[in-house]
Amino acid sequence: MEIMKKLILLAVVAMMTTMSVNAQNTFVKPMVGATFSKISGIDDTKFKVGAVGGMEVGYYVSEPFALTAGLLVSLQGSNYKDNEYEKDMKTTLTYLNVPLLANYYVAPGFAIKAGIQPGFLLGRKTKGTEKVEGAWEDYEYTDTDGMKKLDLSIPIGLSYEFSNIVLDARYNLGLTKIVEHVKAKNSVFMLTLGYKISF
């Protein structure tokens, strides 16, 4: 895991250095949108709607290729099916995600993309209602004990650009367990709208 962290840091530094030398080929893209997420590997989970926002910077390597790196705050997690003991259960996980993507433009304005994304857990909120001695009581937990602070995923997606407005759709496939000793991984669809500012 330490080797992976060093490789990611090296890739970010190399990309930022290249961008500073070739500023005319760079762009920034503020973006905001929605997440549709689920924690896989746990029974009775359902998709949860959240929000995402942040910025990406990019560099055109050549005519059809571009590299991008971003900082995105993402609200994801999962909802759960009701049962006779618990209802209205949901978990919200807040991550600072750093997508590092290769973009290939297959047509003017239309790109397919893939890469690696480390995510850093900022917080967790699990709440719901449980039955205690025959009565329903609300509960809420905010601790992150037993949760992994680093989450690695593979983002795969596509985007379409029109007059500097960029519509981006991605699926983030979780690679690492988010809870110790449990086969739970993040599974996140992301739809964003951004504005591309070129230099």
mmCIF file of the C-alpha atoms, coordinates in Angstrom:
data_MODEL
# 
_entry.id   MODEL 
# 
loop_
_atom_site.group_PDB 
_atom_site.id 
_atom_site.type_symbol 
_atom_site.label_atom_id 
_atom_site.label_alt_id 
_atom_site.label_comp_id 
_atom_site.label_asym_id 
_atom_site.label_entity_id 
_atom_site.label_seq_id 
_atom_site.pdbx_PDB_ins_code 
_atom_site.Cartn_x 
_atom_site.Cartn_y 
_atom_site.Cartn_z 
_atom_site.occupancy 
_atom_site.B_iso_or_equiv 
_atom_site.pdbx_formal_charge 
_atom_site.auth_seq_id 
_atom_site.auth_comp_id 
_atom_site.auth_asym_id 
_atom_site.auth_atom_id 
_atom_site.pdbx_PDB_model_num 
ATOM 1   C CA . MET A 1 1   ? 0.000   0.000  0.000   1.00 0.00 ? 1   MET A CA 1 
ATOM 2   C CA . GLU A 1 2   ? 2.897   2.398  0.749   1.00 0.00 ? 2   GLU A CA 1 
ATOM 3   C CA . ILE A 1 3   ? 4.313   1.722  -2.720  1.00 0.00 ? 3   ILE A CA 1 
ATOM 4   C CA . MET A 1 4   ? 0.915   2.551  -4.257  1.00 0.00 ? 4   MET A CA 1 
ATOM 5   C CA . LYS A 1 5   ? 0.765   5.849  -2.337  1.00 0.00 ? 5   LYS A CA 1 
ATOM 6   C CA . LYS A 1 6   ? 4.266   6.807  -3.547  1.00 0.00 ? 6   LYS A CA 1 
ATOM 7   C CA . LEU A 1 7   ? 3.436   5.952  -7.169  1.00 0.00 ? 7   LEU A CA 1 
ATOM 8   C CA . ILE A 1 8   ? 0.250   8.046  -7.029  1.00 0.00 ? 8   ILE A CA 1 
ATOM 9   C CA . LEU A 1 9   ? 2.132   10.990 -5.511  1.00 0.00 ? 9   LEU A CA 1 
ATOM 10  C CA . LEU A 1 10  ? 4.860   10.683 -8.150  1.00 0.00 ? 10  LEU A CA 1 
ATOM 11  C CA . ALA A 1 11  ? 2.265   10.654 -10.941 1.00 0.00 ? 11  ALA A CA 1 
ATOM 12  C CA . VAL A 1 12  ? 0.590   13.798 -9.581  1.00 0.00 ? 12  VAL A CA 1 
ATOM 13  C CA . VAL A 1 13  ? 3.911   15.660 -9.201  1.00 0.00 ? 13  VAL A CA 1 
ATOM 14  C CA . ALA A 1 14  ? 5.031   14.664 -12.713 1.00 0.00 ? 14  ALA A CA 1 
ATOM 15  C CA . MET A 1 15  ? 1.730   15.777 -14.213 1.00 0.00 ? 15  MET A CA 1 
ATOM 16  C CA . MET A 1 16  ? 1.744   19.136 -12.390 1.00 0.00 ? 16  MET A CA 1 
ATOM 17  C CA . THR A 1 17  ? 5.341   19.773 -13.495 1.00 0.00 ? 17  THR A CA 1 
ATOM 18  C CA . THR A 1 18  ? 4.481   19.053 -17.123 1.00 0.00 ? 18  THR A CA 1 
ATOM 19  C CA . MET A 1 19  ? 1.465   21.365 -16.920 1.00 0.00 ? 19  MET A CA 1 
ATOM 20  C CA . SER A 1 20  ? 3.531   24.233 -15.517 1.00 0.00 ? 20  SER A CA 1 
ATOM 21  C CA . VAL A 1 21  ? 6.017   23.942 -18.387 1.00 0.00 ? 21  VAL A CA 1 
ATOM 22  C CA . ASN A 1 22  ? 3.313   23.736 -21.060 1.00 0.00 ? 22  ASN A CA 1 
ATOM 23  C CA . ALA A 1 23  ? 0.646   26.068 -19.716 1.00 0.00 ? 23  ALA A CA 1 
ATOM 24  C CA . GLN A 1 24  ? -0.832  26.723 -23.160 1.00 0.00 ? 24  GLN A CA 1 
ATOM 25  C CA . ASN A 1 25  ? -2.031  23.102 -23.293 1.00 0.00 ? 25  ASN A CA 1 
ATOM 26  C CA . THR A 1 26  ? -3.706  23.087 -19.901 1.00 0.00 ? 26  THR A CA 1 
ATOM 27  C CA . PHE A 1 27  ? -7.226  23.617 -18.620 1.00 0.00 ? 27  PHE A CA 1 
ATOM 28  C CA . VAL A 1 28  ? -9.155  23.652 -15.353 1.00 0.00 ? 28  VAL A CA 1 
ATOM 29  C CA . LYS A 1 29  ? -12.687 22.388 -14.905 1.00 0.00 ? 29  LYS A CA 1 
ATOM 30  C CA . PRO A 1 30  ? -14.859 23.210 -11.877 1.00 0.00 ? 30  PRO A CA 1 
ATOM 31  C CA . MET A 1 31  ? -17.571 20.555 -11.649 1.00 0.00 ? 31  MET A CA 1 
ATOM 32  C CA . VAL A 1 32  ? -20.602 19.608 -9.583  1.00 0.00 ? 32  VAL A CA 1 
ATOM 33  C CA . GLY A 1 33  ? -23.088 16.777 -9.750  1.00 0.00 ? 33  GLY A CA 1 
ATOM 34  C CA . ALA A 1 34  ? -24.665 13.723 -8.186  1.00 0.00 ? 34  ALA A CA 1 
ATOM 35  C CA . THR A 1 35  ? -23.537 10.292 -7.029  1.00 0.00 ? 35  THR A CA 1 
ATOM 36  C CA . PHE A 1 36  ? -25.533 7.065  -7.109  1.00 0.00 ? 36  PHE A CA 1 
ATOM 37  C CA . SER A 1 37  ? -23.717 4.730  -4.756  1.00 0.00 ? 37  SER A CA 1 
ATOM 38  C CA . LYS A 1 38  ? -23.944 1.393  -3.035  1.00 0.00 ? 38  LYS A CA 1 
ATOM 39  C CA . ILE A 1 39  ? -21.733 -0.579 -0.668  1.00 0.00 ? 39  ILE A CA 1 
ATOM 40  C CA . SER A 1 40  ? -21.258 -3.974 -2.282  1.00 0.00 ? 40  SER A CA 1 
ATOM 41  C CA . GLY A 1 41  ? -20.614 -7.138 -0.280  1.00 0.00 ? 41  GLY A CA 1 
ATOM 42  C CA . ILE A 1 42  ? -23.268 -6.343 2.360   1.00 0.00 ? 42  ILE A CA 1 
ATOM 43  C CA . ASP A 1 43  ? -26.735 -7.897 2.247   1.00 0.00 ? 43  ASP A CA 1 
ATOM 44  C CA . ASP A 1 44  ? -29.895 -5.831 1.668   1.00 0.00 ? 44  ASP A CA 1 
ATOM 45  C CA . THR A 1 45  ? -28.182 -2.665 0.427   1.00 0.00 ? 45  THR A CA 1 
ATOM 46  C CA . LYS A 1 46  ? -29.828 -0.219 -1.983  1.00 0.00 ? 46  LYS A CA 1 
ATOM 47  C CA . PHE A 1 47  ? -28.507 2.667  -4.064  1.00 0.00 ? 47  PHE A CA 1 
ATOM 48  C CA . LYS A 1 48  ? -28.192 6.039  -2.354  1.00 0.00 ? 48  LYS A CA 1 
ATOM 49  C CA . VAL A 1 49  ? -28.242 9.480  -3.994  1.00 0.00 ? 49  VAL A CA 1 
ATOM 50  C CA . GLY A 1 50  ? -25.519 11.905 -2.924  1.00 0.00 ? 50  GLY A CA 1 
ATOM 51  C CA . ALA A 1 51  ? -23.579 14.907 -4.215  1.00 0.00 ? 51  ALA A CA 1 
ATOM 52  C CA . VAL A 1 52  ? -20.107 15.550 -5.579  1.00 0.00 ? 52  VAL A CA 1 
ATOM 53  C CA . GLY A 1 53  ? -18.179 18.721 -6.324  1.00 0.00 ? 53  GLY A CA 1 
ATOM 54  C CA . GLY A 1 54  ? -14.675 19.975 -6.930  1.00 0.00 ? 54  GLY A CA 1 
ATOM 55  C CA . MET A 1 55  ? -12.214 20.670 -9.723  1.00 0.00 ? 55  MET A CA 1 
ATOM 56  C CA . GLU A 1 56  ? -10.021 18.893 -12.244 1.00 0.00 ? 56  GLU A CA 1 
ATOM 57  C CA . VAL A 1 57  ? -6.950  20.165 -14.090 1.00 0.00 ? 57  VAL A CA 1 
ATOM 58  C CA . GLY A 1 58  ? -5.922  18.763 -17.441 1.00 0.00 ? 58  GLY A CA 1 
ATOM 59  C CA . TYR A 1 59  ? -3.114  18.703 -19.951 1.00 0.00 ? 59  TYR A CA 1 
ATOM 60  C CA . TYR A 1 60  ? -3.326  17.875 -23.677 1.00 0.00 ? 60  TYR A CA 1 
ATOM 61  C CA . VAL A 1 61  ? -0.489  15.444 -24.370 1.00 0.00 ? 61  VAL A CA 1 
ATOM 62  C CA . SER A 1 62  ? -1.270  15.278 -28.090 1.00 0.00 ? 62  SER A CA 1 
ATOM 63  C CA . GLU A 1 63  ? -4.231  15.772 -30.427 1.00 0.00 ? 63  GLU A CA 1 
ATOM 64  C CA . PRO A 1 64  ? -6.440  12.918 -29.145 1.00 0.00 ? 64  PRO A CA 1 
ATOM 65  C CA . PHE A 1 65  ? -4.992  12.462 -25.634 1.00 0.00 ? 65  PHE A CA 1 
ATOM 66  C CA . ALA A 1 66  ? -5.307  14.400 -22.387 1.00 0.00 ? 66  ALA A CA 1 
ATOM 67  C CA . LEU A 1 67  ? -4.375  13.695 -18.783 1.00 0.00 ? 67  LEU A CA 1 
ATOM 68  C CA . THR A 1 68  ? -6.459  14.986 -15.871 1.00 0.00 ? 68  THR A CA 1 
ATOM 69  C CA . ALA A 1 69  ? -6.070  15.103 -12.099 1.00 0.00 ? 69  ALA A CA 1 
ATOM 70  C CA . GLY A 1 70  ? -8.771  16.239 -9.714  1.00 0.00 ? 70  GLY A CA 1 
ATOM 71  C CA . LEU A 1 71  ? -9.889  16.913 -6.164  1.00 0.00 ? 71  LEU A CA 1 
ATOM 72  C CA . LEU A 1 72  ? -13.523 15.944 -5.580  1.00 0.00 ? 72  LEU A CA 1 
ATOM 73  C CA . VAL A 1 73  ? -15.511 15.869 -2.359  1.00 0.00 ? 73  VAL A CA 1 
ATOM 74  C CA . SER A 1 74  ? -17.952 12.993 -2.759  1.00 0.00 ? 74  SER A CA 1 
ATOM 75  C CA . LEU A 1 75  ? -20.930 11.999 -0.610  1.00 0.00 ? 75  LEU A CA 1 
ATOM 76  C CA . GLN A 1 76  ? -21.567 8.290  -1.144  1.00 0.00 ? 76  GLN A CA 1 
ATOM 77  C CA . GLY A 1 77  ? -22.532 5.206  0.831   1.00 0.00 ? 77  GLY A CA 1 
ATOM 78  C CA . SER A 1 78  ? -25.668 3.096  0.826   1.00 0.00 ? 78  SER A CA 1 
ATOM 79  C CA . ASN A 1 79  ? -29.289 2.794  1.860   1.00 0.00 ? 79  ASN A CA 1 
ATOM 80  C CA . TYR A 1 80  ? -30.630 -0.452 3.337   1.00 0.00 ? 80  TYR A CA 1 
ATOM 81  C CA . LYS A 1 81  ? -33.820 -2.426 3.005   1.00 0.00 ? 81  LYS A CA 1 
ATOM 82  C CA . ASP A 1 82  ? -36.202 -2.312 5.971   1.00 0.00 ? 82  ASP A CA 1 
ATOM 83  C CA . ASN A 1 83  ? -36.732 -5.369 8.137   1.00 0.00 ? 83  ASN A CA 1 
ATOM 84  C CA . GLU A 1 84  ? -38.706 -6.163 11.263  1.00 0.00 ? 84  GLU A CA 1 
ATOM 85  C CA . TYR A 1 85  ? -35.959 -4.803 13.513  1.00 0.00 ? 85  TYR A CA 1 
ATOM 86  C CA . GLU A 1 86  ? -34.620 -1.774 11.610  1.00 0.00 ? 86  GLU A CA 1 
ATOM 87  C CA . LYS A 1 87  ? -35.944 0.749  9.088   1.00 0.00 ? 87  LYS A CA 1 
ATOM 88  C CA . ASP A 1 88  ? -34.933 3.953  7.285   1.00 0.00 ? 88  ASP A CA 1 
ATOM 89  C CA . MET A 1 89  ? -31.270 2.911  7.502   1.00 0.00 ? 89  MET A CA 1 
ATOM 90  C CA . LYS A 1 90  ? -28.629 4.797  5.530   1.00 0.00 ? 90  LYS A CA 1 
ATOM 91  C CA . THR A 1 91  ? -24.871 5.291  5.615   1.00 0.00 ? 91  THR A CA 1 
ATOM 92  C CA . THR A 1 92  ? -23.217 8.422  4.212   1.00 0.00 ? 92  THR A CA 1 
ATOM 93  C CA . LEU A 1 93  ? -19.476 8.321  3.624   1.00 0.00 ? 93  LEU A CA 1 
ATOM 94  C CA . THR A 1 94  ? -17.640 11.541 2.783   1.00 0.00 ? 94  THR A CA 1 
ATOM 95  C CA . TYR A 1 95  ? -14.481 11.122 0.689   1.00 0.00 ? 95  TYR A CA 1 
ATOM 96  C CA . LEU A 1 96  ? -11.877 13.410 -0.803  1.00 0.00 ? 96  LEU A CA 1 
ATOM 97  C CA . ASN A 1 97  ? -11.270 11.641 -4.115  1.00 0.00 ? 97  ASN A CA 1 
ATOM 98  C CA . VAL A 1 98  ? -8.255  12.240 -6.365  1.00 0.00 ? 98  VAL A CA 1 
ATOM 99  C CA . PRO A 1 99  ? -9.072  10.910 -9.865  1.00 0.00 ? 99  PRO A CA 1 
ATOM 100 C CA . LEU A 1 100 ? -6.044  10.488 -12.164 1.00 0.00 ? 100 LEU A CA 1 
ATOM 101 C CA . LEU A 1 101 ? -7.357  9.846  -15.671 1.00 0.00 ? 101 LEU A CA 1 
ATOM 102 C CA . ALA A 1 102 ? -6.223  9.286  -19.224 1.00 0.00 ? 102 ALA A CA 1 
ATOM 103 C CA . ASN A 1 103 ? -8.706  10.792 -21.705 1.00 0.00 ? 103 ASN A CA 1 
ATOM 104 C CA . TYR A 1 104 ? -8.957  9.727  -25.353 1.00 0.00 ? 104 TYR A CA 1 
ATOM 105 C CA . TYR A 1 105 ? -11.021 11.900 -27.698 1.00 0.00 ? 105 TYR A CA 1 
ATOM 106 C CA . VAL A 1 106 ? -12.731 9.569  -30.179 1.00 0.00 ? 106 VAL A CA 1 
ATOM 107 C CA . ALA A 1 107 ? -14.575 12.500 -31.797 1.00 0.00 ? 107 ALA A CA 1 
ATOM 108 C CA . PRO A 1 108 ? -14.602 16.306 -31.377 1.00 0.00 ? 108 PRO A CA 1 
ATOM 109 C CA . GLY A 1 109 ? -15.769 16.993 -27.816 1.00 0.00 ? 109 GLY A CA 1 
ATOM 110 C CA . PHE A 1 110 ? -16.389 13.318 -27.020 1.00 0.00 ? 110 PHE A CA 1 
ATOM 111 C CA . ALA A 1 111 ? -13.898 11.464 -24.782 1.00 0.00 ? 111 ALA A CA 1 
ATOM 112 C CA . ILE A 1 112 ? -13.625 8.093  -23.101 1.00 0.00 ? 112 ILE A CA 1 
ATOM 113 C CA . LYS A 1 113 ? -11.564 7.900  -19.914 1.00 0.00 ? 113 LYS A CA 1 
ATOM 114 C CA . ALA A 1 114 ? -10.087 5.538  -17.347 1.00 0.00 ? 114 ALA A CA 1 
ATOM 115 C CA . GLY A 1 115 ? -7.484  5.622  -14.593 1.00 0.00 ? 115 GLY A CA 1 
ATOM 116 C CA . ILE A 1 116 ? -6.950  5.206  -10.870 1.00 0.00 ? 116 ILE A CA 1 
ATOM 117 C CA . GLN A 1 117 ? -8.573  7.070  -7.978  1.00 0.00 ? 117 GLN A CA 1 
ATOM 118 C CA . PRO A 1 118 ? -7.360  7.148  -4.387  1.00 0.00 ? 118 PRO A CA 1 
ATOM 119 C CA . GLY A 1 119 ? -10.015 8.349  -1.972  1.00 0.00 ? 119 GLY A CA 1 
ATOM 120 C CA . PHE A 1 120 ? -9.481  9.590  1.584   1.00 0.00 ? 120 PHE A CA 1 
ATOM 121 C CA . LEU A 1 121 ? -12.254 9.079  4.131   1.00 0.00 ? 121 LEU A CA 1 
ATOM 122 C CA . LEU A 1 122 ? -13.291 12.370 5.739   1.00 0.00 ? 122 LEU A CA 1 
ATOM 123 C CA . GLY A 1 123 ? -16.324 11.226 7.693   1.00 0.00 ? 123 GLY A CA 1 
ATOM 124 C CA . ARG A 1 124 ? -19.137 8.758  8.159   1.00 0.00 ? 124 ARG A CA 1 
ATOM 125 C CA . LYS A 1 125 ? -22.740 9.011  9.318   1.00 0.00 ? 125 LYS A CA 1 
ATOM 126 C CA . THR A 1 126 ? -24.978 5.986  9.794   1.00 0.00 ? 126 THR A CA 1 
ATOM 127 C CA . LYS A 1 127 ? -28.524 6.550  10.991  1.00 0.00 ? 127 LYS A CA 1 
ATOM 128 C CA . GLY A 1 128 ? -31.853 4.795  11.116  1.00 0.00 ? 128 GLY A CA 1 
ATOM 129 C CA . THR A 1 129 ? -34.575 3.532  13.416  1.00 0.00 ? 129 THR A CA 1 
ATOM 130 C CA . GLU A 1 130 ? -34.386 0.301  15.395  1.00 0.00 ? 130 GLU A CA 1 
ATOM 131 C CA . LYS A 1 131 ? -36.867 -1.627 17.493  1.00 0.00 ? 131 LYS A CA 1 
ATOM 132 C CA . VAL A 1 132 ? -35.943 -1.706 21.179  1.00 0.00 ? 132 VAL A CA 1 
ATOM 133 C CA . GLU A 1 133 ? -38.249 -3.645 23.517  1.00 0.00 ? 133 GLU A CA 1 
ATOM 134 C CA . GLY A 1 134 ? -41.114 -3.241 21.077  1.00 0.00 ? 134 GLY A CA 1 
ATOM 135 C CA . ALA A 1 135 ? -40.654 0.513  20.538  1.00 0.00 ? 135 ALA A CA 1 
ATOM 136 C CA . TRP A 1 136 ? -38.984 2.260  17.593  1.00 0.00 ? 136 TRP A CA 1 
ATOM 137 C CA . GLU A 1 137 ? -36.008 4.450  18.494  1.00 0.00 ? 137 GLU A CA 1 
ATOM 138 C CA . ASP A 1 138 ? -33.768 6.600  16.276  1.00 0.00 ? 138 ASP A CA 1 
ATOM 139 C CA . TYR A 1 139 ? -30.001 6.137  16.281  1.00 0.00 ? 139 TYR A CA 1 
ATOM 140 C CA . GLU A 1 140 ? -27.003 7.817  14.681  1.00 0.00 ? 140 GLU A CA 1 
ATOM 141 C CA . TYR A 1 141 ? -23.298 6.920  14.541  1.00 0.00 ? 141 TYR A CA 1 
ATOM 142 C CA . THR A 1 142 ? -20.511 9.173  13.288  1.00 0.00 ? 142 THR A CA 1 
ATOM 143 C CA . ASP A 1 143 ? -17.333 7.337  14.303  1.00 0.00 ? 143 ASP A CA 1 
ATOM 144 C CA . THR A 1 144 ? -15.006 5.791  11.713  1.00 0.00 ? 144 THR A CA 1 
ATOM 145 C CA . ASP A 1 145 ? -13.584 3.050  13.934  1.00 0.00 ? 145 ASP A CA 1 
ATOM 146 C CA . GLY A 1 146 ? -12.706 -0.065 11.939  1.00 0.00 ? 146 GLY A CA 1 
ATOM 147 C CA . MET A 1 147 ? -12.991 1.748  8.599   1.00 0.00 ? 147 MET A CA 1 
ATOM 148 C CA . LYS A 1 148 ? -10.134 2.033  6.112   1.00 0.00 ? 148 LYS A CA 1 
ATOM 149 C CA . LYS A 1 149 ? -8.963  5.611  5.620   1.00 0.00 ? 149 LYS A CA 1 
ATOM 150 C CA . LEU A 1 150 ? -7.761  4.981  2.033   1.00 0.00 ? 150 LEU A CA 1 
ATOM 151 C CA . ASP A 1 151 ? -10.062 3.695  -0.700  1.00 0.00 ? 151 ASP A CA 1 
ATOM 152 C CA . LEU A 1 152 ? -8.738  2.822  -4.157  1.00 0.00 ? 152 LEU A CA 1 
ATOM 153 C CA . SER A 1 153 ? -11.019 2.571  -7.170  1.00 0.00 ? 153 SER A CA 1 
ATOM 154 C CA . ILE A 1 154 ? -10.886 2.430  -10.965 1.00 0.00 ? 154 ILE A CA 1 
ATOM 155 C CA . PRO A 1 155 ? -12.908 5.214  -12.630 1.00 0.00 ? 155 PRO A CA 1 
ATOM 156 C CA . ILE A 1 156 ? -14.236 4.424  -16.114 1.00 0.00 ? 156 ILE A CA 1 
ATOM 157 C CA . GLY A 1 157 ? -16.390 6.868  -18.043 1.00 0.00 ? 157 GLY A CA 1 
ATOM 158 C CA . LEU A 1 158 ? -17.089 9.219  -20.888 1.00 0.00 ? 158 LEU A CA 1 
ATOM 159 C CA . SER A 1 159 ? -17.692 12.906 -21.363 1.00 0.00 ? 159 SER A CA 1 
ATOM 160 C CA . TYR A 1 160 ? -19.142 15.282 -23.925 1.00 0.00 ? 160 TYR A CA 1 
ATOM 161 C CA . GLU A 1 161 ? -18.088 18.915 -24.285 1.00 0.00 ? 161 GLU A CA 1 
ATOM 162 C CA . PHE A 1 162 ? -20.174 21.659 -25.912 1.00 0.00 ? 162 PHE A CA 1 
ATOM 163 C CA . SER A 1 163 ? -19.191 25.339 -25.742 1.00 0.00 ? 163 SER A CA 1 
ATOM 164 C CA . ASN A 1 164 ? -16.905 24.692 -22.743 1.00 0.00 ? 164 ASN A CA 1 
ATOM 165 C CA . ILE A 1 165 ? -19.697 22.932 -20.833 1.00 0.00 ? 165 ILE A CA 1 
ATOM 166 C CA . VAL A 1 166 ? -18.746 19.341 -20.033 1.00 0.00 ? 166 VAL A CA 1 
ATOM 167 C CA . LEU A 1 167 ? -21.176 16.550 -19.170 1.00 0.00 ? 167 LEU A CA 1 
ATOM 168 C CA . ASP A 1 168 ? -19.278 13.697 -17.518 1.00 0.00 ? 168 ASP A CA 1 
ATOM 169 C CA . ALA A 1 169 ? -20.524 10.214 -16.548 1.00 0.00 ? 169 ALA A CA 1 
ATOM 170 C CA . ARG A 1 170 ? -18.337 7.751  -14.631 1.00 0.00 ? 170 ARG A CA 1 
ATOM 171 C CA . TYR A 1 171 ? -18.448 4.494  -12.754 1.00 0.00 ? 171 TYR A CA 1 
ATOM 172 C CA . ASN A 1 172 ? -15.970 4.092  -9.899  1.00 0.00 ? 172 ASN A CA 1 
ATOM 173 C CA . LEU A 1 173 ? -15.249 0.405  -9.278  1.00 0.00 ? 173 LEU A CA 1 
ATOM 174 C CA . GLY A 1 174 ? -13.994 -0.111 -5.724  1.00 0.00 ? 174 GLY A CA 1 
ATOM 175 C CA . LEU A 1 175 ? -10.816 -2.174 -5.401  1.00 0.00 ? 175 LEU A CA 1 
ATOM 176 C CA . THR A 1 176 ? -10.195 -2.131 -1.652  1.00 0.00 ? 176 THR A CA 1 
ATOM 177 C CA . LYS A 1 177 ? -12.326 -3.075 1.338   1.00 0.00 ? 177 LYS A CA 1 
ATOM 178 C CA . ILE A 1 178 ? -13.694 -0.044 3.172   1.00 0.00 ? 178 ILE A CA 1 
ATOM 179 C CA . VAL A 1 179 ? -14.215 -1.906 6.459   1.00 0.00 ? 179 VAL A CA 1 
ATOM 180 C CA . GLU A 1 180 ? -11.683 -4.150 8.146   1.00 0.00 ? 180 GLU A CA 1 
ATOM 181 C CA . HIS A 1 181 ? -12.573 -7.883 8.077   1.00 0.00 ? 181 HIS A CA 1 
ATOM 182 C CA . VAL A 1 182 ? -15.662 -7.252 5.888   1.00 0.00 ? 182 VAL A CA 1 
ATOM 183 C CA . LYS A 1 183 ? -15.834 -7.687 2.094   1.00 0.00 ? 183 LYS A CA 1 
ATOM 184 C CA . ALA A 1 184 ? -17.488 -4.292 1.634   1.00 0.00 ? 184 ALA A CA 1 
ATOM 185 C CA . LYS A 1 185 ? -16.427 -2.088 -1.291  1.00 0.00 ? 185 LYS A CA 1 
ATOM 186 C CA . ASN A 1 186 ? -17.644 1.189  -2.757  1.00 0.00 ? 186 ASN A CA 1 
ATOM 187 C CA . SER A 1 187 ? -19.604 1.092  -6.009  1.00 0.00 ? 187 SER A CA 1 
ATOM 188 C CA . VAL A 1 188 ? -20.334 4.593  -7.312  1.00 0.00 ? 188 VAL A CA 1 
ATOM 189 C CA . PHE A 1 189 ? -21.925 6.084  -10.429 1.00 0.00 ? 189 PHE A CA 1 
ATOM 190 C CA . MET A 1 190 ? -21.153 9.784  -10.863 1.00 0.00 ? 190 MET A CA 1 
ATOM 191 C CA . LEU A 1 191 ? -22.808 12.333 -13.146 1.00 0.00 ? 191 LEU A CA 1 
ATOM 192 C CA . THR A 1 192 ? -21.370 15.853 -13.233 1.00 0.00 ? 192 THR A CA 1 
ATOM 193 C CA . LEU A 1 193 ? -21.618 19.124 -15.111 1.00 0.00 ? 193 LEU A CA 1 
ATOM 194 C CA . GLY A 1 194 ? -18.444 21.178 -15.467 1.00 0.00 ? 194 GLY A CA 1 
ATOM 195 C CA . TYR A 1 195 ? -17.125 24.308 -17.139 1.00 0.00 ? 195 TYR A CA 1 
ATOM 196 C CA . LYS A 1 196 ? -13.800 24.027 -18.980 1.00 0.00 ? 196 LYS A CA 1 
ATOM 197 C CA . ILE A 1 197 ? -11.393 26.988 -18.813 1.00 0.00 ? 197 ILE A CA 1 
ATOM 198 C CA . SER A 1 198 ? -8.428  26.650 -21.189 1.00 0.00 ? 198 SER A CA 1 
ATOM 199 C CA . PHE A 1 199 ? -5.056  28.402 -20.943 1.00 0.00 ? 199 PHE A CA 1 
# 
